[in-house]
């Protein structure tokens, strides 16, 4: 039993280490899941969901945890592309441009009229970065427990939520909060947010929820892990229907 435990621990350490040894590739690695209902239709009649994983996860996690099936159950004509958008793309600050060059633009050129983003944790952050830069490319963004920066990036908003936002208010040049607190209506309406009430990012997620419609926000008991996210995904995907009512 002790030997098994040592082997298991070593394997976990090795696998996690492999994640951090990855380098940004061009084009980005993807896994595609074509809709069974859309195989006889051209792309202009189908939707596309582009999925961005959280830190430590690969593109295959969305299928393993049933998210791909949930998406295609809700949207029978939707194709899904899961992207191996790992941490190194964010560190190199190439995530947005590579997504557009390798994934989004080819999809638009192929005829997809509606492209959605879906991101968990770091992938939620990536989805927002893309929406900030190219809002016209994206129909909706489903973000799950997104990372939204460090506490110093939004503490000033918690201290005084009525404080006028200025270009000097955000403490770091890379903060996304100046944009989040001044979202254009057309962009705000595209963001759908879900997270667990006990999530490690709940404070920043609660703050983001104040800047979008309550009909576009979903919160339930849960922490920052797949057990919570598996429960949240179906209801998050149904949120656009609720928002229309």
C-alpha positions in Angstrom: 0.0 0.0 0.0 2.8 2.4 0.8 4.5 1.6 -2.5 1.3 2.3 -4.3 0.9 5.6 -2.6 4.4 6.7 -3.5 3.8 5.6 -7.2 0.5 7.5 -7.3 2.0 10.6 -5.8 4.9 10.5 -8.2 2.6 10.1 -11.2 0.5 13.1 -10.1 3.6 15.2 -9.6 4.9 14.1 -13.1 1.6 14.9 -14.8 1.2 18.3 -13.2 4.8 19.0 -14.1 4.2 18.1 -17.7 1.4 20.7 -17.8 3.8 23.5 -16.8 6.5 22.3 -19.2 4.2 22.9 -22.2 5.1 25.7 -24.6 2.7 27.8 -26.7 2.3 26.0 -30.1 1.2 27.5 -33.4 -1.5 26.7 -34.3 -3.1 26.0 -30.9 -3.9 22.3 -30.2 -7.6 21.6 -30.3 -10.1 18.8 -30.0 -13.3 19.0 -32.2 -16.7 17.6 -31.6 -19.1 17.9 -34.5 -22.8 18.1 -33.9 -24.6 15.0 -35.0 -27.6 17.0 -36.0 -25.5 19.4 -38.0 -23.5 17.1 -40.2 -25.8 17.6 -43.2 -26.0 21.4 -42.9 -23.5 24.0 -43.9 -21.7 26.0 -41.3 -23.9 29.1 -41.6 -26.7 27.0 -40.1 -24.7 25.8 -37.2 -23.2 27.4 -34.1 -19.8 26.9 -32.7 -18.7 26.8 -29.0 -15.0 27.4 -28.3 -14.0 26.1 -24.9 -11.0 27.3 -22.8 -9.9 25.2 -19.8 -8.7 26.2 -16.4 -5.2 26.1 -15.2 -3.8 22.5 -15.0 -6.5 21.1 -17.3 -6.3 20.1 -20.9 -8.8 20.4 -23.6 -10.1 16.9 -23.1 -11.4 17.7 -19.6 -14.6 19.2 -21.1 -15.5 15.9 -22.7 -14.5 13.8 -19.7 -16.8 15.8 -17.4 -19.7 15.8 -19.8 -19.7 19.4 -20.8 -19.6 18.7 -24.5 -22.7 16.5 -24.2 -24.4 19.2 -22.1 -23.7 21.8 -24.8 -24.9 19.7 -27.7 -28.0 18.6 -25.8 -28.9 22.2 -25.3 -27.8 23.3 -28.7 -28.3 20.3 -31.1 -26.7 22.1 -34.1 -23.7 23.3 -32.2 -20.2 22.2 -33.0 -17.6 22.3 -30.2 -13.9 23.0 -30.2 -12.0 22.6 -27.0 -8.6 24.4 -27.1 -5.5 23.5 -25.2 -5.1 27.1 -24.1 -2.7 26.5 -21.2 -1.0 29.0 -18.9 2.0 29.7 -21.1 -0.3 31.5 -23.6 -1.4 33.9 -20.9 2.1 34.4 -19.6 3.3 35.2 -23.2 0.2 37.5 -23.6 -0.6 35.8 -26.9 -3.8 34.1 -25.9 -6.2 36.6 -27.6 -4.4 36.9 -30.9 -3.7 33.2 -31.2 -7.3 32.4 -30.5 -8.4 34.8 -33.2 -5.8 33.7 -35.7 -6.0 29.9 -35.1 -9.6 29.4 -34.1 -12.1 32.3 -34.4 -11.2 33.8 -37.7 -11.0 30.4 -39.5 -14.4 29.5 -38.1 -15.9 32.8 -39.3 -14.2 32.3 -42.7 -15.8 28.8 -42.8 -19.2 30.3 -42.4 -20.1 30.0 -38.8 -22.5 32.9 -38.0 -22.7 32.5 -34.2 -19.5 31.7 -32.2 -19.7 31.3 -28.5 -17.0 31.2 -25.9 -17.0 28.9 -22.8 -14.3 29.2 -20.2 -13.6 27.9 -16.7 -11.4 29.7 -14.2 -8.3 30.9 -16.2 -10.3 30.1 -19.3 -13.1 32.4 -18.1 -10.5 35.1 -17.9 -9.3 34.3 -21.4 -12.9 34.5 -22.7 -13.2 38.0 -21.2 -9.9 39.1 -22.6 -11.1 38.0 -26.1 -14.5 39.7 -25.7 -12.8 42.9 -24.6 -10.6 43.0 -27.7 -13.0 41.5 -30.3 -16.6 41.8 -29.1 -18.0 41.7 -32.6 -16.7 38.1 -33.0 -18.6 36.6 -30.1 -22.4 36.0 -29.7 -22.2 34.9 -26.1 -19.6 34.1 -23.5 -20.3 31.5 -20.8 -17.8 31.9 -18.0 -17.5 29.6 -15.0 -15.8 30.7 -11.8 -13.5 33.0 -13.8 -10.1 34.2 -12.5 -10.4 38.0 -12.5 -7.0 39.1 -11.2 -5.4 39.5 -7.8 -7.1 41.2 -4.9 -5.2 44.4 -5.4 -6.8 44.7 -8.8 -10.3 45.1 -7.4 -10.0 45.9 -3.7 -10.6 49.6 -4.4 -14.0 48.7 -5.7 -14.9 46.7 -2.6 -13.8 49.5 -0.3 -16.0 52.0 -2.0 -18.4 50.7 -4.7 -19.7 54.2 -5.4 -16.2 55.5 -6.1 -15.8 57.1 -9.5 -13.7 54.9 -11.7 -10.7 56.7 -13.3 -7.7 55.6 -15.3 -5.6 55.8 -12.2 -8.0 53.9 -9.9 -6.9 50.4 -11.0 -3.6 49.6 -9.3 -2.0 47.5 -12.1 -1.8 48.2 -15.8 -3.0 44.6 -16.6 -6.2 44.9 -14.5 -9.3 44.0 -16.4 -11.5 45.9 -14.0 -11.5 49.3 -15.7 -13.2 47.5 -18.7 -15.5 45.4 -16.6 -16.9 48.4 -14.7 -17.7 50.3 -17.9 -19.0 47.5 -20.1 -20.9 48.7 -23.2 -24.5 47.4 -23.1 -24.1 45.3 -26.2 -21.0 43.6 -24.6 -22.6 43.2 -21.1 -25.6 41.3 -22.6 -23.2 38.7 -24.0 -21.7 37.6 -20.6 -23.2 34.7 -18.6 -21.6 34.0 -15.3 -21.8 31.0 -12.9 -19.8 30.1 -9.8 -20.0 28.4 -6.5 -20.8 30.4 -3.4 -17.7 29.0 -1.6 -15.4 29.3 -4.6 -12.0 30.8 -4.0 -12.8 33.5 -6.6 -16.3 34.2 -5.1 -15.4 37.7 -3.9 -14.3 38.9 -7.4 -17.1 36.9 -9.1 -19.7 38.6 -6.7 -18.3 41.9 -7.8 -18.5 41.1 -11.5 -22.1 40.0 -11.0 -23.0 43.6 -10.0 -22.1 44.8 -13.4 -24.2 42.4 -15.5 -27.9 41.6 -15.3 -29.1 39.2 -12.5 -30.7 37.1 -15.2 -27.2 36.3 -16.5 -25.8 35.2 -13.2 -26.0 31.8 -11.5 -24.7 31.0 -8.0 -25.1 27.8 -6.0 -23.3 26.1 -3.2 -19.9 24.8 -4.2 -16.2 25.3 -4.4 -13.7 25.7 -7.2 -13.7 22.2 -8.6 -15.3 20.1 -11.3 -18.0 18.7 -8.9 -19.5 22.2 -8.7 -19.0 23.0 -12.4 -20.7 19.8 -13.6 -23.8 20.9 -11.8 -23.7 24.5 -13.0 -23.1 24.0 -16.7 -26.7 22.9 -17.7 -28.3 25.8 -15.9 -25.7 28.3 -17.2 -26.4 27.2 -20.8 -30.1 27.8 -20.2 -29.6 31.3 -18.9 -30.1 33.0 -22.3 -33.6 31.6 -22.4 -34.3 33.1 -18.9 -32.8 36.5 -19.9 -35.3 36.7 -22.9 -38.3 36.2 -20.6 
